[in-house]
Amino acid sequence: MTNKVHMLPNAAIRPNGEPNPHVVELLEDLLSRAKSGEIVSLQATGFCSNDDRYTVWAHSTAEDIYATVGAIEWLKQEYIHRHGEALD
């Protein structure tokens, strides 16, 4: 799923064709952990170099919806904690 969104001021993105080494490293680690069976579900969001936003959902069941919602909320709070100065 992709949607156009407006970036915050001073929020730089990489031009088309320029990979972000940290993102590549993170995704390779996640892939390895998923292949080993360690990661069994994933909810993620990100931004593409053309300003599109994407979201992915990969899970087989919704057995623990409260844990998933809690993890998403924790991620939101952690992001705000790390980048709160952008909100000022």
Phi and psi in radians as a Rosetta constraint file:
Dihedral C 1 N 2 CA 2 C 2 CIRCULARHARMONIC -2.317 0.35
Dihedral N 2 CA 2 C 2 N 3 CIRCULARHARMONIC 2.562 0.35
Dihedral C 2 N 3 CA 3 C 3 CIRCULARHARMONIC -2.505 0.35
Dihedral N 3 CA 3 C 3 N 4 CIRCULARHARMONIC 2.540 0.35
Dihedral C 3 N 4 CA 4 C 4 CIRCULARHARMONIC -1.312 0.35
Dihedral N 4 CA 4 C 4 N 5 CIRCULARHARMONIC 2.332 0.35
Dihedral C 4 N 5 CA 5 C 5 CIRCULARHARMONIC -2.350 0.35
Dihedral N 5 CA 5 C 5 N 6 CIRCULARHARMONIC 2.829 0.35
Dihedral C 5 N 6 CA 6 C 6 CIRCULARHARMONIC -1.735 0.35
Dihedral N 6 CA 6 C 6 N 7 CIRCULARHARMONIC 2.274 0.35
Dihedral C 6 N 7 CA 7 C 7 CIRCULARHARMONIC -1.313 0.35
Dihedral N 7 CA 7 C 7 N 8 CIRCULARHARMONIC 2.652 0.35
Dihedral C 7 N 8 CA 8 C 8 CIRCULARHARMONIC -1.204 0.35
Dihedral N 8 CA 8 C 8 N 9 CIRCULARHARMONIC 2.713 0.35
Dihedral C 8 N 9 CA 9 C 9 CIRCULARHARMONIC -0.984 0.35
Dihedral N 9 CA 9 C 9 N 10 CIRCULARHARMONIC 2.502 0.35
Dihedral C 9 N 10 CA 10 C 10 CIRCULARHARMONIC 1.180 0.35
Dihedral N 10 CA 10 C 10 N 11 CIRCULARHARMONIC 0.247 0.35
Dihedral C 10 N 11 CA 11 C 11 CIRCULARHARMONIC -1.660 0.35
Dihedral N 11 CA 11 C 11 N 12 CIRCULARHARMONIC 1.656 0.35
Dihedral C 11 N 12 CA 12 C 12 CIRCULARHARMONIC -1.434 0.35
Dihedral N 12 CA 12 C 12 N 13 CIRCULARHARMONIC 2.496 0.35
Dihedral C 12 N 13 CA 13 C 13 CIRCULARHARMONIC -2.085 0.35
Dihedral N 13 CA 13 C 13 N 14 CIRCULARHARMONIC 2.835 0.35
Dihedral C 13 N 14 CA 14 C 14 CIRCULARHARMONIC -1.478 0.35
Dihedral N 14 CA 14 C 14 N 15 CIRCULARHARMONIC 2.472 0.35
Dihedral C 14 N 15 CA 15 C 15 CIRCULARHARMONIC -1.139 0.35
Dihedral N 15 CA 15 C 15 N 16 CIRCULARHARMONIC 2.820 0.35
Dihedral C 15 N 16 CA 16 C 16 CIRCULARHARMONIC -0.906 0.35
Dihedral N 16 CA 16 C 16 N 17 CIRCULARHARMONIC 2.388 0.35
Dihedral C 16 N 17 CA 17 C 17 CIRCULARHARMONIC 1.522 0.35
Dihedral N 17 CA 17 C 17 N 18 CIRCULARHARMONIC -0.089 0.35
Dihedral C 17 N 18 CA 18 C 18 CIRCULARHARMONIC -1.842 0.35
Dihedral N 18 CA 18 C 18 N 19 CIRCULARHARMONIC 1.768 0.35
Dihedral C 18 N 19 CA 19 C 19 CIRCULARHARMONIC -1.217 0.35
Dihedral N 19 CA 19 C 19 N 20 CIRCULARHARMONIC 2.627 0.35
Dihedral C 19 N 20 CA 20 C 20 CIRCULARHARMONIC -1.642 0.35
Dihedral N 20 CA 20 C 20 N 21 CIRCULARHARMONIC 1.925 0.35
Dihedral C 20 N 21 CA 21 C 21 CIRCULARHARMONIC -0.992 0.35
Dihedral N 21 CA 21 C 21 N 22 CIRCULARHARMONIC -0.623 0.35
Dihedral C 21 N 22 CA 22 C 22 CIRCULARHARMONIC -1.155 0.35
Dihedral N 22 CA 22 C 22 N 23 CIRCULARHARMONIC -0.726 0.35
Dihedral C 22 N 23 CA 23 C 23 CIRCULARHARMONIC -1.124 0.35
Dihedral N 23 CA 23 C 23 N 24 CIRCULARHARMONIC -0.754 0.35
Dihedral C 23 N 24 CA 24 C 24 CIRCULARHARMONIC -1.068 0.35
Dihedral N 24 CA 24 C 24 N 25 CIRCULARHARMONIC -0.810 0.35
Dihedral C 24 N 25 CA 25 C 25 CIRCULARHARMONIC -1.073 0.35
Dihedral N 25 CA 25 C 25 N 26 CIRCULARHARMONIC -0.765 0.35
Dihedral C 25 N 26 CA 26 C 26 CIRCULARHARMONIC -1.093 0.35
Dihedral N 26 CA 26 C 26 N 27 CIRCULARHARMONIC -0.803 0.35
Dihedral C 26 N 27 CA 27 C 27 CIRCULARHARMONIC -1.153 0.35
Dihedral N 27 CA 27 C 27 N 28 CIRCULARHARMONIC -0.655 0.35
Dihedral C 27 N 28 CA 28 C 28 CIRCULARHARMONIC -1.127 0.35
Dihedral N 28 CA 28 C 28 N 29 CIRCULARHARMONIC -0.689 0.35
Dihedral C 28 N 29 CA 29 C 29 CIRCULARHARMONIC -1.128 0.35
Dihedral N 29 CA 29 C 29 N 30 CIRCULARHARMONIC -0.784 0.35
Dihedral C 29 N 30 CA 30 C 30 CIRCULARHARMONIC -1.081 0.35
Dihedral N 30 CA 30 C 30 N 31 CIRCULARHARMONIC -0.727 0.35
Dihedral C 30 N 31 CA 31 C 31 CIRCULARHARMONIC -1.081 0.35
Dihedral N 31 CA 31 C 31 N 32 CIRCULARHARMONIC -0.789 0.35
Dihedral C 31 N 32 CA 32 C 32 CIRCULARHARMONIC -1.053 0.35
Dihedral N 32 CA 32 C 32 N 33 CIRCULARHARMONIC -0.760 0.35
Dihedral C 32 N 33 CA 33 C 33 CIRCULARHARMONIC -1.201 0.35
Dihedral N 33 CA 33 C 33 N 34 CIRCULARHARMONIC -0.591 0.35
Dihedral C 33 N 34 CA 34 C 34 CIRCULARHARMONIC -1.213 0.35
Dihedral N 34 CA 34 C 34 N 35 CIRCULARHARMONIC -0.726 0.35
Dihedral C 34 N 35 CA 35 C 35 CIRCULARHARMONIC -1.102 0.35
Dihedral N 35 CA 35 C 35 N 36 CIRCULARHARMONIC -0.538 0.35
Dihedral C 35 N 36 CA 36 C 36 CIRCULARHARMONIC -1.427 0.35
Dihedral N 36 CA 36 C 36 N 37 CIRCULARHARMONIC -0.149 0.35
Dihedral C 36 N 37 CA 37 C 37 CIRCULARHARMONIC 1.595 0.35
Dihedral N 37 CA 37 C 37 N 38 CIRCULARHARMONIC -0.004 0.35
Dihedral C 37 N 38 CA 38 C 38 CIRCULARHARMONIC -1.201 0.35
Dihedral N 38 CA 38 C 38 N 39 CIRCULARHARMONIC -0.775 0.35
Dihedral C 38 N 39 CA 39 C 39 CIRCULARHARMONIC -1.699 0.35
Dihedral N 39 CA 39 C 39 N 40 CIRCULARHARMONIC 2.151 0.35
Dihedral C 39 N 40 CA 40 C 40 CIRCULARHARMONIC -2.007 0.35
Dihedral N 40 CA 40 C 40 N 41 CIRCULARHARMONIC -0.153 0.35
Dihedral C 40 N 41 CA 41 C 41 CIRCULARHARMONIC -2.675 0.35
Dihedral N 41 CA 41 C 41 N 42 CIRCULARHARMONIC 2.803 0.35
Dihedral C 41 N 42 CA 42 C 42 CIRCULARHARMONIC -2.726 0.35
Dihedral N 42 CA 42 C 42 N 43 CIRCULARHARMONIC 2.376 0.35
Dihedral C 42 N 43 CA 43 C 43 CIRCULARHARMONIC -2.229 0.35
Dihedral N 43 CA 43 C 43 N 44 CIRCULARHARMONIC 2.221 0.35
Dihedral C 43 N 44 CA 44 C 44 CIRCULARHARMONIC -2.568 0.35
Dihedral N 44 CA 44 C 44 N 45 CIRCULARHARMONIC 2.782 0.35
Dihedral C 44 N 45 CA 45 C 45 CIRCULARHARMONIC -2.485 0.35
Dihedral N 45 CA 45 C 45 N 46 CIRCULARHARMONIC 2.724 0.35
Dihedral C 45 N 46 CA 46 C 46 CIRCULARHARMONIC -2.890 0.35
Dihedral N 46 CA 46 C 46 N 47 CIRCULARHARMONIC -3.128 0.35
Dihedral C 46 N 47 CA 47 C 47 CIRCULARHARMONIC -2.143 0.35
Dihedral N 47 CA 47 C 47 N 48 CIRCULARHARMONIC 2.437 0.35
Dihedral C 47 N 48 CA 48 C 48 CIRCULARHARMONIC -1.622 0.35
Dihedral N 48 CA 48 C 48 N 49 CIRCULARHARMONIC 2.860 0.35
Dihedral C 48 N 49 CA 49 C 49 CIRCULARHARMONIC -1.178 0.35
Dihedral N 49 CA 49 C 49 N 50 CIRCULARHARMONIC -0.231 0.35
Dihedral C 49 N 50 CA 50 C 50 CIRCULARHARMONIC -1.715 0.35
Dihedral N 50 CA 50 C 50 N 51 CIRCULARHARMONIC 0.305 0.35
Dihedral C 50 N 51 CA 51 C 51 CIRCULARHARMONIC 1.360 0.35
Dihedral N 51 CA 51 C 51 N 52 CIRCULARHARMONIC 0.022 0.35
Dihedral C 51 N 52 CA 52 C 52 CIRCULARHARMONIC -1.246 0.35
Dihedral N 52 CA 52 C 52 N 53 CIRCULARHARMONIC 2.571 0.35
Dihedral C 52 N 53 CA 53 C 53 CIRCULARHARMONIC -1.800 0.35
Dihedral N 53 CA 53 C 53 N 54 CIRCULARHARMONIC 2.488 0.35
Dihedral C 53 N 54 CA 54 C 54 CIRCULARHARMONIC -2.245 0.35
Dihedral N 54 CA 54 C 54 N 55 CIRCULARHARMONIC 2.668 0.35
Dihedral C 54 N 55 CA 55 C 55 CIRCULARHARMONIC -2.310 0.35
Dihedral N 55 CA 55 C 55 N 56 CIRCULARHARMONIC 2.564 0.35
Dihedral C 55 N 56 CA 56 C 56 CIRCULARHARMONIC -2.331 0.35
Dihedral N 56 CA 56 C 56 N 57 CIRCULARHARMONIC 2.501 0.35
Dihedral C 56 N 57 CA 57 C 57 CIRCULARHARMONIC -2.317 0.35
Dihedral N 57 CA 57 C 57 N 58 CIRCULARHARMONIC 2.116 0.35
Dihedral C 57 N 58 CA 58 C 58 CIRCULARHARMONIC -2.366 0.35
Dihedral N 58 CA 58 C 58 N 59 CIRCULARHARMONIC 1.783 0.35
Dihedral C 58 N 59 CA 59 C 59 CIRCULARHARMONIC -2.706 0.35
Dihedral N 59 CA 59 C 59 N 60 CIRCULARHARMONIC 2.676 0.35
Dihedral C 59 N 60 CA 60 C 60 CIRCULARHARMONIC -1.615 0.35
Dihedral N 60 CA 60 C 60 N 61 CIRCULARHARMONIC -0.490 0.35
Dihedral C 60 N 61 CA 61 C 61 CIRCULARHARMONIC -2.505 0.35
Dihedral N 61 CA 61 C 61 N 62 CIRCULARHARMONIC 2.929 0.35
Dihedral C 61 N 62 CA 62 C 62 CIRCULARHARMONIC -1.982 0.35
Dihedral N 62 CA 62 C 62 N 63 CIRCULARHARMONIC 0.747 0.35
Dihedral C 62 N 63 CA 63 C 63 CIRCULARHARMONIC -1.064 0.35
Dihedral N 63 CA 63 C 63 N 64 CIRCULARHARMONIC -0.640 0.35
Dihedral C 63 N 64 CA 64 C 64 CIRCULARHARMONIC -2.171 0.35
Dihedral N 64 CA 64 C 64 N 65 CIRCULARHARMONIC 1.192 0.35
Dihedral C 64 N 65 CA 65 C 65 CIRCULARHARMONIC -1.052 0.35
Dihedral N 65 CA 65 C 65 N 66 CIRCULARHARMONIC -0.606 0.35
Dihedral C 65 N 66 CA 66 C 66 CIRCULARHARMONIC -1.199 0.35
Dihedral N 66 CA 66 C 66 N 67 CIRCULARHARMONIC -0.661 0.35
Dihedral C 66 N 67 CA 67 C 67 CIRCULARHARMONIC -1.147 0.35
Dihedral N 67 CA 67 C 67 N 68 CIRCULARHARMONIC -0.699 0.35
Dihedral C 67 N 68 CA 68 C 68 CIRCULARHARMONIC -1.147 0.35
Dihedral N 68 CA 68 C 68 N 69 CIRCULARHARMONIC -0.819 0.35
Dihedral C 68 N 69 CA 69 C 69 CIRCULARHARMONIC -1.101 0.35
Dihedral N 69 CA 69 C 69 N 70 CIRCULARHARMONIC -0.686 0.35
Dihedral C 69 N 70 CA 70 C 70 CIRCULARHARMONIC -1.091 0.35
Dihedral N 70 CA 70 C 70 N 71 CIRCULARHARMONIC -0.718 0.35
Dihedral C 70 N 71 CA 71 C 71 CIRCULARHARMONIC -1.149 0.35
Dihedral N 71 CA 71 C 71 N 72 CIRCULARHARMONIC -0.699 0.35
Dihedral C 71 N 72 CA 72 C 72 CIRCULARHARMONIC -1.119 0.35
Dihedral N 72 CA 72 C 72 N 73 CIRCULARHARMONIC -0.728 0.35
Dihedral C 72 N 73 CA 73 C 73 CIRCULARHARMONIC -1.131 0.35
Dihedral N 73 CA 73 C 73 N 74 CIRCULARHARMONIC -0.721 0.35
Dihedral C 73 N 74 CA 74 C 74 CIRCULARHARMONIC -1.051 0.35
Dihedral N 74 CA 74 C 74 N 75 CIRCULARHARMONIC -0.772 0.35
Dihedral C 74 N 75 CA 75 C 75 CIRCULARHARMONIC -1.035 0.35
Dihedral N 75 CA 75 C 75 N 76 CIRCULARHARMONIC -0.743 0.35
Dihedral C 75 N 76 CA 76 C 76 CIRCULARHARMONIC -1.055 0.35
Dihedral N 76 CA 76 C 76 N 77 CIRCULARHARMONIC -0.820 0.35
Dihedral C 76 N 77 CA 77 C 77 CIRCULARHARMONIC -1.146 0.35
Dihedral N 77 CA 77 C 77 N 78 CIRCULARHARMONIC -0.683 0.35
Dihedral C 77 N 78 CA 78 C 78 CIRCULARHARMONIC -1.121 0.35
Dihedral N 78 CA 78 C 78 N 79 CIRCULARHARMONIC -0.710 0.35
Dihedral C 78 N 79 CA 79 C 79 CIRCULARHARMONIC -1.107 0.35
Dihedral N 79 CA 79 C 79 N 80 CIRCULARHARMONIC -0.787 0.35
Dihedral C 79 N 80 CA 80 C 80 CIRCULARHARMONIC -1.095 0.35
Dihedral N 80 CA 80 C 80 N 81 CIRCULARHARMONIC -0.719 0.35
Dihedral C 80 N 81 CA 81 C 81 CIRCULARHARMONIC -1.058 0.35
Dihedral N 81 CA 81 C 81 N 82 CIRCULARHARMONIC -0.756 0.35
Dihedral C 81 N 82 CA 82 C 82 CIRCULARHARMONIC -1.312 0.35
Dihedral N 82 CA 82 C 82 N 83 CIRCULARHARMONIC -0.482 0.35
Dihedral C 82 N 83 CA 83 C 83 CIRCULARHARMONIC -2.233 0.35
Dihedral N 83 CA 83 C 83 N 84 CIRCULARHARMONIC 0.444 0.35
Dihedral C 83 N 84 CA 84 C 84 CIRCULARHARMONIC -1.043 0.35
Dihedral N 84 CA 84 C 84 N 85 CIRCULARHARMONIC -0.460 0.35
Dihedral C 84 N 85 CA 85 C 85 CIRCULARHARMONIC -1.088 0.35
Dihedral N 85 CA 85 C 85 N 86 CIRCULARHARMONIC -0.413 0.35
Dihedral C 85 N 86 CA 86 C 86 CIRCULARHARMONIC -1.234 0.35
Dihedral N 86 CA 86 C 86 N 87 CIRCULARHARMONIC -0.327 0.35
Dihedral C 86 N 87 CA 87 C 87 CIRCULARHARMONIC -1.479 0.35
Dihedral N 87 CA 87 C 87 N 88 CIRCULARHARMONIC -0.270 0.35
